[in-house]
Amino acid sequence: MRVTETLRGSQLLLDLQQAEERLIRSQNQIASGKRVSLPEDDPVAAADGMRFQSQLALDGRVGRTAQSASGWLQATDTALGSISDILLRARELALQGASDSLPAESRQALAKEVEQLRQQLIQVGNSQYAGRYLFGGVQASGDVAPFDANGTYNGSGTAIKIDITGSGKPDFELSVTGDKLFDTGTASDVPTVLGDLEASLNSGAGASAVAGYIPAIEGALNNVLELRATVGSRLNRVQDVQSRLQSDQLLLQQEQAKATDVDMTKAAVDFNVAQYAYQAALAVGARVVQPSLVDYLR
């Protein structure tokens, strides 16, 4: 086959383009830190990278949900702790009032404090976290507070459930509903019991009548203790999920880096080789291309 100047020039141009592409690719890898930027760079590694990225995104969403759940549960535990303190004080006041020798003025002072405790109790029952009522159930985002001024519950008895595993199923019970919050183990809830205690102290009821409210208050205390234990176990689970996600994300990031990130040492060597090859191709090309007739006429 006769090699013409045109064929020789075309081949030279092709070689130069390939050498330049290798140089540019090596330069881009060093600049971006990525060995695989496009699927055609390495289809298998690109697929692995996208799979790792998808899992990282899912873990990120689950992690944000778990973080929010952790804050919610901590706020719930704080509210339950406040309710426990209120009930302990109410029991103390009932014990003080269960005395026939107590002056009427002292009973009235106790009654006023009991009423204040009752109001505080309702206020804590309407506690919010991130603009949502902690004890409102699935109506947590509503405009109406779960408890009215009388302590009547107007929220939902259905708890909020979320997905903290990434399964797509909201099967983790997050909230404590208000219908369980003020349970005393009797027919009356805590606000009612405290209201009756206040009335008895103001009316000068006998010591036995005042003392009769103490078992209901203690029942409410036991209920709050059980609720705090439940919230604590849920918080432990959420924190376990957060810890696992942190470990998983670290491993995924490492695997993603192995699949798509560039080895800087190798990339630097490849760049130097590609640069040398390109410069050599230019030098050889200058020798291969013969002077034209015009060059001779000059």
SERO-4910 file (N, C-alpha, C, O; in steps of 0.05 Angstrom, whole numbers):
BEGIN
 pado doro    nc1    nc2    nc3   cac1   cac2   cac3    cc1    cc2    cc3    oc1    oc2    oc3
  Met    A     17    -24      0      0      0      0     18     25      0     37     27     15
  Arg    A     11     43    -17     27     68    -19     18     87      3     -6     94      5
  Val    A     37     96     18     32    115     40     35    143     29     57    151     23
  Thr    A     13    157     27     14    185     17     18    204     40     16    197     63
  Glu    A     24    229     32     28    250     52      2    255     67      2    261     91
  Thr    A    -21    252     53    -47    257     66    -52    236     87    -61    242    109
  Leu    A    -47    210     80    -50    188    100    -32    191    123    -40    187    146
  Arg    A     -7    199    117     12    203    139      3    226    157      5    223    182
  Gly    A     -7    247    146    -17    270    162    -41    263    179    -44    271    202
  Ser    A    -60    247    167    -84    239    181    -77    221    205    -88    224    227
  Gln    A    -58    203    201    -50    185    223    -36    201    245    -40    196    269
  Leu    A    -20    220    237     -6    237    257    -27    253    273    -24    255    298
  Leu    A    -47    263    260    -68    279    274    -83    261    294    -89    270    316
  Leu    A    -89    236    285   -103    218    303    -86    211    327    -96    211    350
  Asp    A    -60    207    323    -42    200    346    -41    224    365    -41    220    389
  Leu    A    -39    248    354    -37    272    371    -63    275    387    -62    283    411
  Gln    A    -86    270    375   -111    273    389   -113    253    411   -123    260    433
  Gln    A   -105    228    407   -106    208    428    -87    215    451    -94    212    474
  Ala    A    -63    224    444    -44    232    465    -55    256    481    -51    257    505
  Glu    A    -68    274    467    -79    298    481   -103    289    499   -106    300    521
  Glu    A   -119    271    490   -141    261    506   -132    247    531   -143    252    553
  Arg    A   -110    231    529    -99    218    552    -88    239    572    -91    236    596
  Leu    A    -76    260    562    -65    281    578    -87    296    593    -86    301    617
  Ile    A   -108    303    578   -131    318    590   -145    301    611   -152    310    632
  Arg    A   -149    275    604   -163    257    623   -147    255    649   -158    255    671
  Ser    A   -121    252    647   -104    250    670   -104    276    686   -104    275    711
  Gln    A   -104    298    672   -105    324    686   -131    328    700   -132    339    723
  Asn    A   -153    320    688   -180    323    700   -182    305    725   -195    313    745
  Gln    A   -171    282    724   -172    264    747   -158    276    771   -167    275    794
  Ile    A   -135    288    766   -120    301    788   -136    325    799   -137    329    823
  Ala    A   -147    341    781   -162    365    789   -187    358    805   -194    371    824
  Ser    A   -202    337    796   -227    330    809   -224    310    832   -242    308    849
  Gly    A   -202    296    832   -199    275    852   -215    250    846   -216    232    862
  Lys    A   -227    249    822   -244    226    815   -232    211    791   -224    223    771
  Arg    A   -230    185    794   -221    169    772   -243    164    752   -239    161    728
  Val    A   -268    163    763   -291    158    746   -310    182    748   -323    186    769
  Ser    A   -311    197    727   -330    220    726   -354    214    709   -376    224    714
  Leu    A   -350    198    688   -371    190    670   -373    160    669   -353    146    673
  Pro    A   -397    149    663   -400    120    662   -381    107    643   -372     84    648
  Glu    A   -374    120    621   -357    108    601   -328    106    611   -312     91    600
  Asp    A   -321    120    632   -294    118    643   -289     90    654   -267     79    651
  Asp    A   -309     79    668   -307     52    679   -336     44    687   -344     50    709
  Pro    A   -350     31    669   -379     25    674   -384     10    700   -403     16    714
  Val    A   -367     -9    707   -371    -25    731   -367     -7    756   -383     -7    774
  Ala    A   -345      8    756   -339     25    779   -360     47    781   -368     55    803
  Ala    A   -370     57    758   -390     78    759   -416     67    771   -429     81    787
  Ala    A   -423     43    764   -447     30    775   -445     26    805   -463     32    820
  Asp    A   -421     17    813   -416     14    842   -418     41    857   -429     43    878
  Gly    A   -406     61    844   -406     88    857   -435     98    860   -441    110    881
  Met    A   -452     94    840   -479    104    841   -495     88    862   -512     99    876
  Arg    A   -489     62    864   -502     46    885   -494     55    913   -511     57    931
  Phe    A   -469     60    917   -460     70    943   -472     98    949   -480    103    972
  Gln    A   -473    115    928   -484    141    932   -514    140    939   -523    155    956
  Ser    A   -528    122    927   -557    118    933   -561    109    962   -579    119    975
  Gln    A   -544     91    971   -546     81    998   -539    103   1018   -551    105   1039
  Leu    A   -519    119   1011   -511    142   1028   -534    162   1030   -539    173   1052
  Ala    A   -547    167   1008   -570    185   1009   -592    175   1027   -604    190   1042
  Leu    A   -598    148   1025   -618    136   1042   -610    138   1071   -627    145   1088
  Asp    A   -585    131   1077   -576    133   1104   -577    162   1115   -583    166   1138
  Gly    A   -572    181   1097   -574    209   1105   -603    216   1113   -607    230   1133
  Arg    A   -622    207   1097   -650    213   1104   -658    199   1130   -671    212   1147
  Val    A   -650    174   1133   -657    160   1158   -643    174   1182   -654    176   1203
  Gly    A   -618    182   1178   -603    196   1199   -617    221   1208   -618    227   1232
  Arg    A   -627    237   1189   -641    262   1196   -667    255   1211   -674    270   1230
  Thr    A   -680    234   1203   -705    226   1218   -698    217   1246   -711    225   1265
  Ala    A   -676    202   1249   -668    193   1275   -659    216   1293   -664    216   1317
  Gln    A   -646    236   1281   -637    259   1296   -661    274   1307   -662    283   1330
  Ser    A   -681    278   1289   -706    291   1298   -720    275   1319   -731    287   1339
  Ala    A   -721    249   1316   -734    232   1336   -720    233   1363   -733    233   1384
  Ser    A   -693    235   1362   -678    237   1387   -685    262   1402   -689    262   1426
  Gly    A   -687    285   1387   -694    310   1400   -722    309   1411   -727    319   1433
  Trp    A   -741    296   1396   -768    294   1405   -770    278   1431   -783    286   1450
  Leu    A   -756    255   1432   -757    238   1455   -744    251   1479   -753    247   1502
  Gln    A   -722    265   1475   -710    280   1497   -728    301   1508   -730    305   1533
  Ala    A   -742    315   1490   -761    335   1499   -784    322   1515   -794    333   1535
  Thr    A   -793    299   1505   -814    284   1519   -806    276   1547   -821    278   1566
  Asp    A   -781    266   1549   -771    258   1575   -769    281   1594   -775    279   1618
  Thr    A   -761    304   1584   -759    328   1601   -787    336   1611   -790    343   1634
  Ala    A   -807    335   1593   -834    342   1601   -845    322   1622   -858    330   1641
  Leu    A   -839    297   1618   -848    277   1637   -834    281   1664   -846    277   1685
  Gly    A   -809    289   1664   -795    295   1688   -808    318   1703   -810    318   1728
  Ser    A   -817    338   1688   -831    361   1700   -857    353   1713   -864    361   1735
  Ile    A   -872    335   1699   -897    325   1709   -892    309   1735   -907    312   1754
  Ser    A   -871    294   1735   -864    278   1759   -859    297   1782   -868    292   1805
  Asp    A   -844    318   1778   -838    338   1799   -864    351   1809   -867    354   1834
  Ile    A   -882    357   1791   -907    369   1799   -924    350   1817   -935    358   1837
  Leu    A   -924    325   1809   -940    305   1824   -927    300   1852   -941    296   1871
  Leu    A   -901    300   1853   -887    296   1879   -895    319   1898   -900    315   1921
  Arg    A   -895    344   1887   -903    366   1903   -932    365   1911   -940    371   1934
  Ala    A   -949    356   1893   -978    353   1899   -982    332   1921   -999    336   1939
  Arg    A   -967    310   1920   -970    290   1942   -961    302   1968   -973    297   1989
  Glu    A   -939    318   1968   -929    330   1992   -950    349   2004   -955    349   2028
  Leu    A   -964    364   1986   -984    382   1996  -1008    367   2007  -1020    376   2027
  Ala    A  -1015    345   1994  -1038    329   2004  -1031    317   2032  -1048    316   2049
  Leu    A  -1006    309   2035   -998    298   2061  -1000    320   2082  -1008    315   2105
  Gln    A   -991    344   2075   -993    366   2094  -1022    373   2101  -1028    380   2124
  Gly    A  -1039    372   2081  -1067    379   2085  -1083    358   2099  -1105    363   2108
  Ala    A  -1072    334   2101  -1087    312   2114  -1083    313   2144  -1073    294   2157
  Ser    A  -1091    335   2155  -1088    339   2184  -1112    356   2194  -1116    378   2183
  Asp    A  -1127    346   2213  -1150    361   2223  -1141    385   2240  -1158    403   2245
  Ser    A  -1116    386   2248  -1107    408   2265  -1096    431   2249  -1088    452   2260
  Leu    A  -1096    428   2222  -1085    449   2205  -1104    473   2204  -1128    469   2199
  Pro    A  -1094    497   2208  -1112    521   2208  -1124    525   2180  -1113    516   2160
  Ala    A  -1146    538   2179  -1160    543   2154  -1143    559   2135  -1143    555   2110
  Glu    A  -1128    579   2146  -1111    595   2128  -1090    578   2115  -1083    583   2091
  Ser    A  -1079    559   2129  -1058    542   2118  -1070    524   2096  -1058    519   2076
  Arg    A  -1095    514   2101  -1108    497   2081  -1113    513   2055  -1109    503   2033
  Gln    A  -1121    538   2059  -1126    555   2035  -1100    560   2019  -1101    561   1995
  Ala    A  -1079    564   2034  -1053    568   2021  -1044    543   2005  -1034    545   1983
  Leu    A  -1049    520   2017  -1043    495   2004  -1061    492   1979  -1052    483   1958
  Ala    A  -1086    500   1982  -1105    498   1959  -1096    515   1936  -1098    507   1913
  Lys    A  -1086    539   1942  -1077    557   1920  -1053    545   1906  -1051    546   1881
  Glu    A  -1035    532   1921  -1012    520   1908  -1020    496   1892  -1009    491   1870
  Val    A  -1039    481   1901  -1049    458   1886  -1061    467   1859  -1056    454   1839
  Glu    A  -1075    489   1860  -1087    500   1835  -1065    508   1816  -1066    504   1792
  Gln    A  -1044    521   1827  -1021    528   1810  -1008    504   1798  -1000    504   1774
  Leu    A  -1005    483   1814   -994    458   1803  -1011    446   1781  -1001    435   1761
  Arg    A  -1037    448   1785  -1055    438   1764  -1052    453   1738  -1051    441   1717
  Gln    A  -1049    479   1740  -1045    495   1716  -1018    489   1703  -1016    487   1678
  Gln    A   -998    485   1719   -972    478   1709   -973    451   1695   -961    447   1674
  Leu    A   -988    433   1706   -990    406   1695  -1002    407   1667   -993    394   1648
  Ile    A  -1024    423   1664  -1036    426   1638  -1017    440   1618  -1016    433   1594
  Gln    A  -1003    460   1628   -984    474   1611   -962    454   1601   -955    455   1577
  Val    A   -952    437   1618   -932    417   1609   -945    398   1590   -932    389   1571
  Gly    A   -970    391   1595   -984    373   1576   -986    384   1548   -990    369   1529
  Asn    A   -985    410   1546   -986    424   1520   -958    432   1510   -956    449   1493
  Ser    A   -938    419   1520   -910    424   1511   -907    419   1482   -920    401   1470
  Gln    A   -889    434   1469   -884    431   1440   -855    426   1435   -837    433   1450
  Tyr    A   -850    413   1412   -823    409   1402   -824    415   1372   -839    403   1357
  Ala    A   -808    434   1364   -806    443   1336   -834    450   1325   -841    444   1302
  Gly    A   -850    463   1342   -876    473   1334   -898    452   1334   -920    457   1324
  Arg    A   -893    428   1345   -913    407   1346   -917    399   1375   -899    398   1391
  Tyr    A   -942    392   1382   -949    385   1409   -939    356   1415   -945    337   1400
  Leu    A   -923    354   1436   -911    328   1443   -932    306   1448   -928    283   1441
  Phe    A   -954    314   1461   -973    294   1471  -1000    296   1455  -1020    287   1465
  Gly    A   -999    307   1431  -1023    310   1415  -1029    286   1397  -1049    286   1383
  Gly    A  -1011    266   1397  -1015    243   1379  -1011    252   1350   -996    270   1344
  Val    A  -1026    240   1332  -1024    247   1304  -1035    275   1298  -1032    285   1276
  Gln    A  -1048    287   1318  -1058    315   1315  -1037    335   1326  -1044    357   1332
  Ala    A  -1013    326   1328   -992    343   1340   -988    369   1326   -981    389   1338
  Ser    A   -994    370   1300   -990    394   1284  -1014    412   1283  -1014    433   1270
  Gly    A  -1035    405   1297  -1060    421   1297  -1057    447   1311  -1038    452   1326
  Asp    A  -1076    464   1307  -1076    491   1319  -1088    490   1347  -1083    509   1363
  Val    A  -1102    469   1354  -1115    466   1380  -1097    451   1399  -1088    429   1392
  Ala    A  -1091    462   1423  -1074    448   1442  -1088    422   1451  -1112    421   1452
  Pro    A  -1072    402   1458  -1083    376   1467  -1101    379   1491  -1122    365   1493
  Phe    A  -1094    396   1510  -1109    398   1535  -1121    426   1537  -1107    446   1533
  Asp    A  -1147    428   1545  -1159    454   1549  -1154    463   1578  -1140    449   1593
  Ala    A  -1166    485   1585  -1161    497   1612  -1170    479   1634  -1160    481   1656
  Asn    A  -1189    461   1629  -1199    443   1649  -1183    416   1650  -1188    399   1667
  Gly    A  -1164    414   1632  -1149    389   1631  -1161    367   1614  -1152    344   1614
  Thr    A  -1182    374   1599  -1195    355   1582  -1178    350   1557  -1168    369   1545
  Tyr    A  -1174    325   1550  -1157    319   1527  -1172    320   1501  -1193    308   1498
  Asn    A  -1162    336   1482  -1175    340   1456  -1157    330   1433  -1164    333   1410
  Gly    A  -1135    317   1440  -1117    307   1419  -1125    280   1410  -1148    271   1415
  Ser    A  -1107    266   1396  -1113    240   1385  -1101    218   1403  -1080    222   1416
  Gly    A  -1114    195   1404  -1104    173   1419  -1086    155   1402  -1076    135   1411
  Thr    A  -1081    163   1377  -1063    148   1359  -1036    162   1360  -1033    186   1354
  Ala    A  -1015    146   1366   -988    157   1368   -976    162   1341   -984    149   1321
  Ile    A   -957    180   1340   -941    185   1316   -922    162   1312   -908    154   1330
  Lys    A   -921    151   1287   -902    130   1281   -884    139   1257   -893    153   1239
  Ile    A   -859    131   1259   -840    140   1238   -823    116   1229   -824     94   1242
  Asp    A   -808    120   1208   -790     99   1198   -761    107   1205   -751    127   1196
  Ile    A   -749     91   1222   -721     97   1230   -701     76   1220   -678     75   1229
  Thr    A   -711     59   1202   -693     38   1191   -689     40   1161   -672     26   1150
  Gly    A   -705     57   1148   -703     59   1119   -719     37   1105   -715     34   1080
  Ser    A   -736     23   1119   -751      1   1107   -775     12   1091   -787     -2   1075
  Gly    A   -782     37   1096   -806     49   1083   -831     45   1099   -852     54   1091
  Lys    A   -829     31   1122   -852     26   1139   -849     42   1165   -830     38   1180
  Pro    A   -868     60   1170   -868     75   1195   -877     58   1219   -901     59   1226
  Asp    A   -860     42   1230   -868     23   1251   -855     29   1278   -857     13   1296
  Phe    A   -842     52   1280   -830     60   1305   -848     81   1319   -852    103   1308
  Glu    A   -859     74   1342   -877     92   1356   -861    114   1370   -845    108   1388
  Leu    A   -866    138   1362   -850    161   1372   -862    175   1396   -849    180   1416
  Ser    A   -888    181   1394   -900    199   1414   -915    184   1435   -924    161   1432
  Val    A   -918    198   1458   -936    189   1479   -962    206   1477   -960    230   1476
  Thr    A   -984    193   1475  -1009    207   1471  -1020    217   1498  -1016    205   1519
  Gly    A  -1033    240   1497  -1042    253   1521  -1063    237   1537  -1066    242   1561
  Asp    A  -1077    219   1524  -1097    203   1539  -1084    184   1559  -1097    174   1577
  Lys    A  -1058    179   1555  -1043    162   1574  -1027    179   1594  -1017    168   1614
  Leu    A  -1025    204   1589  -1006    221   1604  -1015    225   1633   -999    224   1651
  Phe    A  -1041    229   1638  -1051    236   1665  -1067    214   1677  -1085    219   1694
  Asp    A  -1061    189   1670  -1075    166   1681  -1067    162   1711  -1043    164   1717
  Thr    A  -1086    158   1727  -1081    154   1756  -1087    125   1765  -1082    118   1788
  Gly    A  -1097    109   1747  -1105     82   1755  -1133     82   1767  -1142     61   1776
  Thr    A  -1146    105   1768  -1173    107   1778  -1191    118   1756  -1183    122   1733
  Ala    A  -1216    124   1763  -1235    135   1744  -1229    164   1737  -1238    174   1716
  Ser    A  -1213    177   1753  -1207    206   1749  -1179    210   1739  -1161    195   1748
  Asp    A  -1175    229   1722  -1148    236   1713  -1135    255   1732  -1148    265   1751
  Val    A  -1110    262   1728  -1095    278   1747  -1107    306   1750  -1111    315   1772
  Pro    A  -1113    321   1728  -1125    347   1731  -1150    347   1748  -1155    365   1765
  Thr    A  -1167    326   1745  -1191    324   1760  -1185    319   1790  -1197    331   1807
  Val    A  -1166    301   1795  -1158    295   1822  -1147    320   1836  -1155    326   1859
  Leu    A  -1130    335   1823  -1119    359   1835  -1141    380   1839  -1141    395   1859
  Gly    A  -1160    382   1821  -1182    401   1824  -1199    394   1848  -1208    411   1863
  Asp    A  -1204    368   1852  -1219    358   1875  -1204    363   1901  -1216    369   1921
  Leu    A  -1178    358   1900  -1161    363   1923  -1162    392   1932  -1164    399   1955
  Glu    A  -1160    410   1912  -1162    439   1918  -1189    446   1931  -1190    460   1951
  Ala    A  -1210    435   1920  -1237    440   1931  -1240    430   1959  -1251    443   1976
  Ser    A  -1228    406   1965  -1230    395   1992  -1215    412   2012  -1224    416   2034
  Leu    A  -1191    422   2004  -1176    438   2022  -1190    465   2028  -1189    474   2050
  Asn    A  -1203    476   2007  -1217    502   2011  -1242    498   2028  -1250    516   2043
  Ser    A  -1254    475   2026  -1280    471   2040  -1276    462   2069  -1295    460   2084
  Gly    A  -1251    456   2076  -1246    447   2103  -1253    418   2108  -1260    410   2130
  Ala    A  -1251    401   2087  -1257    373   2089  -1238    360   2109  -1216    370   2114
  Gly    A  -1247    338   2121  -1231    324   2141  -1205    312   2129  -1201    310   2105
  Ala    A  -1188    305   2148  -1161    295   2140  -1164    270   2123  -1149    267   2104
  Ser    A  -1183    252   2130  -1185    227   2114  -1194    233   2086  -1186    219   2067
  Ala    A  -1211    253   2082  -1220    260   2055  -1197    271   2038  -1194    263   2015
  Val    A  -1180    288   2050  -1157    298   2036  -1137    276   2030  -1127    274   2008
  Ala    A  -1133    259   2050  -1114    236   2046  -1124    217   2025  -1108    202   2013
  Gly    A  -1150    217   2020  -1161    199   2000  -1151    204   1971  -1153    187   1954
  Tyr    A  -1140    228   1967  -1130    234   1940  -1101    224   1936  -1091    224   1913
  Ile    A  -1088    218   1957  -1059    210   1955  -1055    185   1938  -1037    185   1922
  Pro    A  -1071    164   1941  -1067    140   1924  -1069    146   1894  -1054    135   1878
  Ala    A  -1087    164   1887  -1090    171   1858  -1066    186   1848  -1056    181   1826
  Ile    A  -1055    204   1865  -1031    219   1858  -1007    200   1855   -991    202   1837
  Glu    A  -1005    181   1873   -984    161   1872   -987    143   1847   -967    135   1835
  Gly    A  -1012    137   1840  -1017    121   1816  -1008    136   1791   -997    125   1773
  Ala    A  -1013    163   1791  -1004    179   1769   -973    180   1768   -961    180   1746
  Leu    A   -960    181   1791   -931    181   1792   -920    155   1780   -901    155   1765
  Asn    A   -932    133   1787   -923    107   1776   -927    106   1746   -911     95   1732
  Asn    A   -949    117   1737   -954    118   1708   -933    134   1694   -923    126   1673
  Val    A   -926    157   1705   -906    174   1692   -879    159   1692   -864    161   1673
  Leu    A   -873    145   1714   -848    130   1715   -847    109   1693   -826    105   1680
  Glu    A   -869     95   1688   -871     75   1666   -867     88   1639   -854     78   1621
  Leu    A   -880    111   1635   -878    126   1610   -849    134   1605   -839    133   1582
  Arg    A   -836    144   1626   -807    152   1623   -790    128   1616   -771    131   1600
  Ala    A   -796    105   1627   -780     81   1621   -785     74   1591   -766     66   1578
  Thr    A   -809     76   1582   -815     70   1554   -801     90   1535   -789     82   1515
  Val    A   -802    115   1542   -789    136   1526   -759    131   1526   -745    134   1506
  Gly    A   -748    123   1549   -719    118   1551   -710     95   1533   -690     97   1520
  Ser    A   -727     74   1532   -720     51   1515   -721     59   1486   -705     50   1469
  Arg    A   -740     76   1479   -743     85   1451   -719    103   1443   -708    101   1421
  Leu    A   -711    119   1462   -688    137   1457   -662    120   1454   -646    126   1437
  Asn    A   -659     99   1469   -636     81   1466   -636     69   1439   -615     66   1426
  Arg    A   -659     61   1429   -660     48   1403   -653     68   1381   -638     62   1362
  Val    A   -663     93   1383   -656    113   1364   -626    119   1364   -614    122   1343
  Gln    A   -615    121   1387   -586    126   1389   -570    103   1378   -548    107   1366
  Asp    A   -580     78   1381   -566     55   1369   -567     57   1338   -548     52   1325
  Val    A   -590     66   1328   -593     70   1299   -573     91   1289   -560     88   1269
  Gln    A   -571    113   1304   -553    135   1296   -524    125   1296   -509    131   1278
  Ser    A   -517    109   1316   -490     98   1317   -484     80   1294   -463     81   1282
  Arg    A   -504     62   1287   -500     44   1265   -498     59   1239   -482     52   1222
  Leu    A   -514     79   1236   -514     95   1211   -487    109   1207   -476    110   1185
  Gln    A   -475    119   1229   -449    132   1227   -428    112   1217   -411    119   1201
  Ser    A   -429     88   1228   -410     67   1220   -414     59   1191   -395     57   1175
  Asp    A   -440     55   1184   -446     47   1156   -438     69   1136   -427     62   1115
  Gln    A   -443     94   1143   -436    115   1124   -406    117   1120   -397    123   1098
  Leu    A   -391    113   1142   -362    113   1139   -352     91   1121   -335     96   1103
  Leu    A   -363     67   1124   -355     44   1107   -364     50   1078   -348     44   1059
  Leu    A   -388     60   1074   -397     66   1047   -380     87   1033   -374     84   1010
  Gln    A   -372    107   1048   -355    128   1037   -328    117   1029   -317    124   1008
  Gln    A   -318     98   1045   -292     86   1039   -295     68   1014   -277     69    997
  Glu    A   -316     53   1012   -320     36    988   -325     53    963   -316     46    942
  Gln    A   -340     75    966   -344     92    943   -318    105    934   -313    107    910
  Ala    A   -301    112    953   -276    124    946   -258    103    931   -245    110    912
  Lys    A   -259     78    940   -244     57    927   -253     54    898   -237     49    880
  Ala    A   -279     56    894   -291     51    867   -286     74    848   -281     70    824
  Thr    A   -288     99    858   -289    122    839   -267    142    843   -261    158    825
  Asp    A   -254    143    867   -234    164    871   -207    156    859   -202    132    854
  Val    A   -192    176    853   -166    172    840   -144    167    860   -144    178    882
  Asp    A   -125    149    852   -101    145    867    -82    168    858    -71    167    836
  Met    A    -77    187    876    -62    211    868    -34    205    859    -23    217    841
  Thr    A    -21    186    872      6    178    864      6    167    836     23    175    819
  Lys    A    -12    149    831    -14    137    804    -22    158    783    -12    158    761
  Ala    A    -41    175    791    -50    196    773    -28    215    765    -26    223    742
  Ala    A    -11    222    785     12    239    779     31    226    759     42    240    741
  Val    A     37    201    764     54    186    745     42    185    717     56    190    697
  Asp    A     16    178    716      2    177    690      3    203    676      6    205    652
  Phe    A     -1    225    692      0    252    679     27    258    667     29    268    645
  Asn    A     48    251    682     75    256    671     80    240    646     92    250    627
  Val    A     71    215    647     75    198    623     59    209    600     69    210    577
  Ala    A     34    216    605     17    227    583     29    253    572     28    258    548
  Gln    A     39    270    590     51    295    581     76    290    564     80    303    543
  Tyr    A     92    271    572    116    264    557    108    253    530    120    260    510
  Ala    A     88    235    530     80    223    505     69    244    486     74    242    462
  Tyr    A     54    263    496     43    284    479     65    301    467     64    308    443
  Gln    A     84    309    484    106    325    474    123    310    454    132    321    434
  Ala    A    126    284    459    142    267    440    127    265    414    139    266    392
  Ala    A    101    262    415     85    260    390     87    286    374     88    285    350
  Leu    A     87    308    388     90    334    374    117    336    360    119    345    338
  Ala    A    138    327    375    165    329    364    168    310    340    180    318    320
  Val    A    157    286    342    159    267    320    143    277    296    151    274    273
  Gly    A    120    289    302    103    299    280    117    321    265    114    322    240
  Ala    A    132    338    279    146    359    265    167    348    246    174    360    226
  Arg    A    178    324    253    198    312    235    185    297    212    195    296    190
  Val    A    162    284    218    149    268    198    138    284    175    140    277    152
  Val    A    125    307    182    112    323    162    135    337    146    150    353    157
  Gln    A    136    331    120    157    342    103    150    371     94    127    378     92
  Pro    A    171    387     89    165    414     79    151    414     52    155    396     36
  Ser    A    134    433     49    118    435     24    134    450      3    155    461      9
  Leu    A    124    451    -22    136    466    -44    138    496    -37    158    509    -44
  Val    A    118    506    -23    118    534    -14    141    540      4    154    561      1
  Asp    A    148    520     22    170    524     40    197    526     24    214    543     31
  Tyr    A    199    510      3    224    511    -13    225    538    -28    247    549    -30
  Leu    A    202    548    -38    202    573    -53    210    597    -36    220    617    -45
  Arg    A    204    594     -9    212    616     10    242    618     11    253    635     26
***
